[in-house]
Amino acid sequence: MRAGRRERRHSRRGVVGVEGSAQRLPTGLKWLAAWMLAAGVFGSISPRTADAAEAAVPPITRTVLERRAIPGTDQEMQMILVVFQPGAASPLHHHPEPGLNYILEGTAESAYGKETPKRYHAGDTLQDIAGLPHTIFRNPDPHKVLRFLIFANLHAGEPYLIVP
């Protein structure tokens, strides 16, 4: 009987893994996904145009989901959704300010300077380090998309990613 309970718990964990990560998304992101479904964003592509749409997808997209001024400063808080297609990689870059990253889906590989690359998976967090060369940031998976959120305080109008 106990073994049966363990199996059920294990299968529940599997459901809450990468595939079920949308269940853990903040309400605003759930609302955005629901709106996109209702608007037909996901279901309106016919099989014939799907190939053309996939070919037109850029390897990396960055979308500022929220931008809020920090009163009494020249800074703003930003929440950025970043999507890396399978195998996509950022060029050498740095960040002007530190940022917190939350992996929503997929796997990220990251390294600063000469450190050994580390892998992060759905549900993991990592911090971007300000001013140091971000030598590696990529989606090492050749088949699955990487989606993650970045939370950062920036000077108004300042980009989060600077390529030398």
C-alpha positions as CSV (number, residue, x, y, z in Angstrom):
1,M,0.0,0.0,0.0
2,R,2.8,2.4,0.9
3,A,4.6,1.7,-2.4
4,G,1.4,2.7,-4.3
5,R,1.3,6.0,-2.4
6,R,5.0,6.7,-3.4
7,E,4.2,6.0,-7.0
8,R,1.3,8.4,-7.0
9,R,3.4,11.1,-5.3
10,H,6.1,10.5,-7.9
11,S,3.7,10.7,-10.8
12,R,2.3,14.0,-9.3
13,R,5.8,15.4,-9.2
14,G,6.2,14.5,-12.8
15,V,3.1,16.4,-13.7
16,V,4.3,19.5,-11.8
17,G,7.7,19.3,-13.5
18,V,8.6,21.3,-16.6
19,E,5.4,20.4,-18.4
20,G,3.3,21.6,-15.5
21,S,5.3,24.7,-14.7
22,A,2.5,27.0,-16.0
23,Q,0.6,26.0,-12.9
24,R,3.3,27.9,-10.8
25,L,3.3,31.0,-13.0
26,P,2.2,34.3,-11.4
27,T,-1.4,35.3,-12.0
28,G,-0.4,38.0,-14.6
29,L,1.4,35.4,-16.8
30,K,-1.5,33.0,-16.5
31,W,-3.8,35.8,-17.6
32,L,-1.5,36.6,-20.6
33,A,-1.5,32.9,-21.7
34,A,-5.3,32.7,-21.3
35,W,-5.7,35.9,-23.4
36,M,-3.3,34.5,-26.1
37,L,-5.3,31.3,-26.3
38,A,-8.6,33.2,-26.4
39,A,-7.3,35.5,-29.1
40,G,-6.3,32.4,-31.1
41,V,-2.6,33.2,-31.1
42,F,-1.6,29.6,-30.6
43,G,-4.4,27.9,-32.6
44,S,-4.8,30.1,-35.6
45,I,-1.8,28.9,-37.6
46,S,-2.7,26.4,-40.3
47,P,-0.3,23.5,-41.0
48,R,0.8,25.0,-44.2
49,T,1.8,28.4,-42.6
50,A,3.3,26.8,-39.5
51,D,6.5,26.0,-41.3
52,A,6.8,29.6,-42.5
53,A,6.0,30.9,-39.0
54,E,8.7,28.7,-37.4
55,A,11.3,29.8,-40.0
56,A,10.5,33.5,-39.1
57,V,10.9,33.0,-35.3
58,P,14.0,34.8,-34.1
59,P,16.5,32.7,-32.1
60,I,16.2,35.0,-29.1
61,T,13.3,37.3,-28.1
62,R,13.2,39.7,-25.2
63,T,9.9,41.3,-24.1
64,V,9.5,43.9,-21.3
65,L,6.4,42.7,-19.5
66,E,6.3,45.3,-16.8
67,R,8.2,48.6,-16.2
68,R,7.7,50.6,-13.0
69,A,9.4,53.8,-12.0
70,I,11.1,53.8,-8.6
71,P,9.9,57.0,-6.9
72,G,12.6,59.5,-6.0
73,T,15.2,57.9,-8.3
74,D,16.0,57.9,-12.0
75,Q,15.6,54.1,-11.9
76,E,12.8,51.7,-13.0
77,M,12.1,48.1,-12.1
78,Q,11.6,45.8,-15.1
79,M,10.3,42.3,-15.6
80,I,11.6,40.9,-18.9
81,L,10.4,37.6,-20.5
82,V,13.3,36.1,-22.6
83,V,12.8,33.1,-25.0
84,F,15.8,31.2,-26.5
85,Q,14.9,28.8,-29.3
86,P,16.7,25.4,-29.2
87,G,20.4,25.8,-29.5
88,A,20.4,29.6,-29.4
89,A,23.2,31.5,-27.6
90,S,23.8,35.1,-26.6
91,P,27.0,36.8,-27.8
92,L,29.6,37.9,-25.3
93,H,27.9,40.7,-23.2
94,H,27.6,42.3,-19.8
95,H,24.9,43.7,-17.6
96,P,25.0,47.3,-16.2
97,E,23.1,46.2,-13.1
98,P,22.5,42.9,-11.3
99,G,19.4,40.9,-12.2
100,L,17.5,38.0,-10.9
101,N,16.5,35.2,-13.3
102,Y,13.8,32.6,-12.9
103,I,13.8,29.7,-15.4
104,L,10.2,29.0,-16.4
105,E,10.9,26.2,-19.0
106,G,13.8,24.4,-20.5
107,T,17.5,24.5,-19.6
108,A,20.0,27.4,-19.5
109,E,23.8,27.2,-19.4
110,S,25.6,30.2,-18.0
111,A,29.2,31.3,-17.1
112,Y,30.9,34.6,-16.2
113,G,34.5,35.2,-17.0
114,K,36.5,32.0,-16.9
115,E,34.2,30.1,-14.5
116,T,32.9,26.6,-15.5
117,P,29.4,26.8,-17.1
118,K,26.5,25.8,-14.8
119,R,23.2,24.5,-15.9
120,Y,19.8,25.7,-14.6
121,H,16.5,24.1,-15.1
122,A,12.8,25.0,-14.8
123,G,12.2,26.3,-11.3
124,D,15.8,27.4,-10.7
125,T,17.0,30.9,-10.1
126,L,20.3,32.6,-10.9
127,Q,21.7,36.1,-10.5
128,D,23.3,38.1,-13.3
129,I,26.4,39.9,-12.1
130,A,26.9,43.5,-13.0
131,G,29.9,44.6,-15.0
132,L,31.5,41.1,-15.5
133,P,31.8,39.6,-19.0
134,H,28.9,37.1,-19.4
135,T,30.9,34.7,-21.5
136,I,28.3,32.0,-21.9
137,F,24.5,32.1,-21.9
138,R,22.8,29.6,-24.1
139,N,20.0,27.0,-24.5
140,P,22.0,23.8,-24.7
141,D,18.9,21.7,-25.7
142,P,18.7,21.1,-29.4
143,H,14.9,20.4,-29.2
144,K,13.3,22.4,-26.4
145,V,12.7,26.1,-26.0
146,L,14.2,28.0,-23.0
147,R,11.9,30.6,-21.3
148,F,12.9,32.7,-18.3
149,L,12.1,35.9,-16.5
150,I,14.5,38.6,-15.5
151,F,13.8,41.1,-12.7
152,A,16.2,44.1,-12.7
153,N,16.4,47.7,-11.5
154,L,17.8,49.9,-14.3
155,H,18.4,53.6,-15.0
156,A,15.4,54.7,-17.1
157,G,16.2,54.0,-20.8
158,E,19.2,51.9,-20.0
159,P,19.4,48.5,-21.8
160,Y,19.8,45.4,-19.6
161,L,22.2,43.6,-22.0
162,I,25.2,45.4,-23.5
163,V,27.2,43.8,-26.3
164,P,30.8,45.1,-26.6
